[in-house]
């Protein structure tokens, strides 16, 4: 048993955008050996490319002093680009694709750089704040006309009419510029998806509402476009520069309703059962629905008609319509009649009156198939004689024999397809069995992103999002989260939907400093039951590289070093943190002390040390997350440390007090100020008056 490795170079072009690469391994033991299963792993690879701006965003903006402005810098790239803004060449703190400037007070050039590991692009935006100057006119010229201010226009944008010609939608648009003086200086520009398509000056000289009309075509291939009308008052090179005012419309390609699948079909149900009919169509504007039952209008106006307790056969029609056309689908619901024939009296035995009935066996009982793959299902019956048997279906083809019916489809692409096998026996009730088909589709793309902008800080809480695009069925999906090669969490999706949809899973993390540059990824797995693939179909995201900011941390703690007179001593300080910390020493300056920097180390060198160099040297490491300190204590060899010098007077005072107390006690005992009588001496020997007097005098002297 060994680990075998295979290496392959795979190219992914920008035209391909994303590809799925699968590595399969199988143990082959020859034609007579056991057949082992194929094991595989799948990777989704994207085309990597440097950032590219979605539009040419370099531009010149004029704003009045005190106004707010928001600048955008939107770029595409894989990996997703990071952004950095500068103001007149000086880095700004903003690292998203939008920079909000509050209360603009001066002109400046704002630059945004979008970068990833494959390159970078930069866009410049000039924000101009015009100076407001007031010049007094000569008295002879002070006429009302000369002092009339210019009026800034307002733009109103509207759709006059629409028309559809084949796959082209024609919009008649009107851009109205409301009152400006002089109107001859109004310049109107039309844009379609940021590309100028028309520019025109208007001739009037008094405040008026100026109108410009344009026909814009939107094709089904374009799907949707953005049309913008801009107006600006131009007063020549010596006049004030007025801002551009504009309005934007989003226009979609208009088309008549179209059914998502060919939904005309024939359904067989037993009397008393319930049935739900669907009629799903796309169109712009969204279609309205109308149902009829045998040509008579029903009250239902949604895309679903629920029939409760079906009691007779009927034809149900659904019409989807909008102003550009309509389509109709018909569904025949058949309720077989159950007939009972009385047997002759001679045959009236219990056995003869018991219905024979029927049974249906569908093989396989459940089919799991990938979207676009072929399917084949057999239906057989144990009934000895049958009136009729077969399949009801909206796609594929069937082959019917006396006791079985075979249905197949070469390419299954209908998410709602439910073939029904039916048997009408000569005696008894009809039997029906719906084929169980699980149609699945692996995701087109799986990606991980952070819900919060910018880097993470250690100890704070953040959320990661896993986006899974176009997967079905969603309720069979589980999402596994990984940090590097460690499984963190498995999310089981509970949304029930058999058609492809986009699914999102989230993970809450509290990163540590050790998580910096960790790779977070998610993997989508479709668990399709015992009849599904032996290895669940999977799709994994590209890794999300976590950037974790954390406070500085020293590699060593506080230390003490001895100074030898006239000898040199060197010590340093460095710390690890993200971003890289700034190192600073705090100490008492001296003429023989020098501070140098090597890399991220700050080094202090003391030349020919003296007692003046003894003391505390404090190192401070700081970054945007926090700061830490450590201390280096220098002590002069052979001399009392500065700390001991501070405590020496206090120690001497304590010793003097202890010696004084000892001498006082010893003196009192020696002079015999107090007399004691032995227990063996039974005579009463009182203290003499002279002795008492001396004792009192001694006490007074002591006091």
C-alpha positions, 0 to 999 in steps of 0.5 A: 500500500502506497500513496500515489501522486499524479500531476497535471497542468490545467489551463482555464481561459477567460472564455471558459470562465470556470471549469470542473476538473475531476480526478478519478481513481479505480483499482483494476484487477483484470477481467477475472478480478473483482470490480472495484468502484471508481473514487473521485474528487472534483475541483471547480477552477475559475479563470484568474485575472487581474482587476478590470474596471467595469467602466472607464471611471476616470472623471471630473466632478464639480461640487459646491463647497459643503456638499457631500459626495460618494465616489465608486471604484468597481472592478472585477477580478479573480481573486476579488480585488482589494481597494486602496484610496489616496487623496492627493497621493496620501493614503486614505483609511477606506479599503472598500470600493466606495469612498464617502466624502462629507462636507467637501471644502476644497478641490482634490484628486482621489485615486482608487487602486484595485489590486490582486496577486495578478495585477492592479488598475487605478482610476482618478477622480478629480473633485473640483470645488469652484471658488465663489467670487463677487465682483462689484459692477460699475454704477453705470452698468448696475442693471437688473439684467446684468445681475440676474443669476444663472439657474441650475436645471433639473432633469425629469426622465420618462417613457412615452411609449413602448413597442416590440418588433421581433426580439427588439423592444423600442422605447420612446424616451423623453428627457425634460430639462426644467427652467434654466437661464440662459437655456441656449447654454444647456447641453443634453447628453444621452447615454446607454450603458455609459456609452454616449449615444446623443448630444444636443444644445437647445436654443431658447434664451429665457427660463423654459422647460427644454425637452429632448426625445430619443428612441432606444432599442433593447434586444433580447440578447441585451436583456436589460440596459441603463439609459441616462440623460445628463444636462449641464449649464455651460457658460464658457471658459470664463463662466462658473462651472455648474454641476452635471444633473442627470436621471437614469432609467433601467430598461428591460427587453419586452416580450410576450409570455413563454412557457418554461416547458411544454406543459400540455399533457394528459393526467389520469386521477381516481374519482375523489382525489385532489390534483394541482395544475401548474402553468409557469410562464416568463415574460416582461411585463410579468404575465397575468393568468386566466384558467378555464374549465371546459371553456368556462372561466374559472376564478383562479388568476395565479399560475396554479389551479388546485382541484379538490375532490375530482369527480369527472373528466374535464379539460383545463386551459391556462392562458398567460398574457401581457400587452405583447401577446399570450400563450395557452396550455391545455391539461386533460384530466381523465377520471375513469368510470368504475363499472360493476357487472352482475354475475348470473345466478348460477355463477353467484359464488363468493369467488366470482363476485370478488374483484380481481384487481391489479398490481403495478411494479415499476423498475427501478422503483426510484431513479436518480439522474443527473440533469441532461442524462438518459432515463429508462423505466419499466412498468409491469403488472401481475394482472392476467388480463388487462383492458389497457396499460401504458404510460402518461408523460409529457416527454420521452417515448413508450413501448407497450406489450401485453404485460409491461410498458417501457418508457425512456427519454434520451435527455431528461431536462424537465424538472417537473416531469412525472411519468405515470404508469396505468393499468385498466383491468377487465375486473376491478378498479384501475391502477396507477403508479407515478415513477419516482425520479430525482433529477439533480444538478451540481452547482455552477459555482461555489464561492466564499466571501466575508459579510463584513468589509475589511480585515478581521480583528482577533477576538471579534466575531465575523460571518462568512458566506458560502454562495452556491449557484444553480443547484438542485434539489436544494433539500438534498444539499449539505454544506461543509465548512473547512479551516485549512484541512479541519472541518468546522461545521456542516450545514444541512439545507432545509429549503424544499425545491426541486428546481435549480436555485441559489443557496447560501450558508453562513459561518460565524467565527471568532478568529485568533492570531493563529488564524491569520492567512488561514484558508476557509472554504466550503464544499457543497455535497448532494446526498441523493439516497441509496440509489444515488451515486456512491460518492455524493456529487460535490463542488468546492469553493476557492479558498478564502484567505483570512487576514487577521489583525492582532495586537503586538506580542513580545518574544521575551519578557522583562529582563535585568542586565548588569553594567560593567563600568567602562564596558559596552552593553547592547540589548534589543526589542522586537514584537510580532503583530499584524499590522507590523507594530511600531517599536519605541524605547522610553529611557533617560537620554545619555551621551554614550547611548545610541539607538539603531534599527535593524529590520523590525528590531530597535537596538540600544547600545551603551558605550563605556557604561557609567552609573548614569546608565543604570535604570529602567528602559521601557520598550513599547510596541504599538499597532492599530489593534493594541499595545504592549510594554516590556522593561529592561533593567540595567544594574551597575556591577559592584554598586548598589542598585538605584532601587536599593538606594531608595530603600536604604534610608528606610532600612537604617531608620528601622534598625535605629528604632529597634536598637533604641527599644532594646537599650531602653528595656535593658536599662530599666531592668539593670537599675531595678526600678521594680522590686520583686519578693521571692515566694520563699521569703514569708516576711513582708518587706515593703518598698522603702519610700526613698526607693519609691521616690527614686522609681518615680523620679526615674520614670519622670526622667524617662518620660 
